[in-house]
Amino acid sequence: LVLTFYGAGLIAETSDIRTMLIPLIGLIIGSCMELGGRRMSFAIWCYIAIIGVVLMQQIMVNIGGFEILDYYLTNAKNAFGPMVCMAALASFTMALYPKTGSLMSIVYILAAIALCVGLLTIRARFATVVLFVLALIIFIRYLRGAGKSPKKSIVSFTIIGVVVVLLLNETARTYIINSLFQNRETDITSGRTEAYTEAINV
């Protein structure tokens, strides 16, 4: 596909080919690996930790702290936002995984919350909305799933408790609302919806 684009003159530079091929190599290697439960958990933890470190570096270097600014100062937030979203979802999903112990589930939930706060801080708004929606879907499926256990009750009450506390806390509510709507141009997509609609019409 890359060579076809290149032959048709749609790709002007070899760096464009490299940009597409490097992730493809990673996907091919990943699809050939067979990871057991412990190795998969370790790989997920590594991903969460690495994203967390990079996220903290972005916030402290480019923003200076956990505050919502009018201007987006983080580098490539629209590319980095989905990575943080995936790390938070992976952490949240691991918390609900039946084979994860109760204590580790709470650790995963705390990691997911920390990543969510970071995502709000860098103001990757669409990634934040996707995170909220998918986390809600995953949690509803978890509650409706078969089987009852002490761990399921503990994790469910912990998640619901955290959400209620955040919704009742004015500071947390303001932080979320400012992250999504402060300094917006037209809507949450900063006018992209209008551009996409116009492109479809054309």
Secondary structure by P-SEA (a helix, b strand, c coil): caaaaaaacccccaaaaaaaaaaaaaaaaaaaccccaaaaaaaaaaaaaaaaaaaaaaaaaccccccccccccccccccaaaaaaaaaaaaaaaaacccccaaaaaaaaaaaaaaaaaaaaacaaaaaaaaaaaaaaaaaaaaacccccaaaaaaaaaaaaaaaaaaacaaaaaaaaaacccccccccccaaaaaaaaaaac
